[in-house]
Amino acid sequence: MIDLHTHTVFSDGELIPAELVRRAEVIGYKGLCMTDHADESTLYFTVENVLRFVKKHGHFYDINILAGVELTHVHPALIAEMVGKAREAGAQVVVMHGETPVEPVAVGTNLAAIEAGVDILAHPGLITDEEVLLAAEKGVALEITTRGGHSYTNGHVAALARKYGAKLVVNNDAHAPRDLVGPDLRKTIAYGAGLTAEEYLQTERNAWEIVQRCMK
């Protein structure tokens, strides 16, 4: 299991990085990225602090940990610039808070994030055919999420990803200990979204590919 979308006390999560990593390690995760919410005002503070933890403490855990960021409610016109700033700040994985059906995310966020080449477009809601096709072309992974509310459109995302050959990853969007689901529930949610057993395994391979790219 690999989770590339989690939150700590550096945004709206309940756990400090050390506890989040330890809990994930005990559950059986082999890869974890901390991707706290950020905009222009918090980007550098968030990434630099989590990255410092990863660099100094990461090798003490039996789990690959990464420092990322989830750009959140950034105006579509500024997303490309913010993605560049996130990478300059040291974010190993750049996630974009997509057009989930349960939050007032600006229309155009999904498209702008894909065009900017984010690593993962989180909970993209009723993403369009054209956007999924572009994500496939640019190698942007789309998220199947275990998080309530955001998960309402998992089936739609899975179906379009299959149609156009876009990459999928399964993430928890964890904010609290209870959000780190175990392997059985993780599979159940993926299968409930319409993924086959092989497609689910491919989501894990897609996530591992991102981890390996970051670890080089």
PyMOL commands that set and color helices and strands:
alter all, ss='L'
color gray80, all
select helices_A, chain A and resi 17-27+43-60+76-89+109-116+129-138+150-164+177-179+183-192+197-215
alter helices_A, ss='H'
color red, helices_A
select strands_A, chain A and resi 2-6+31-34+37-38+64-71+93-97+120-122+141-145+168-171
alter strands_A, ss='S'
color yellow, strands_A
deselect
rebuild
show_as cartoon
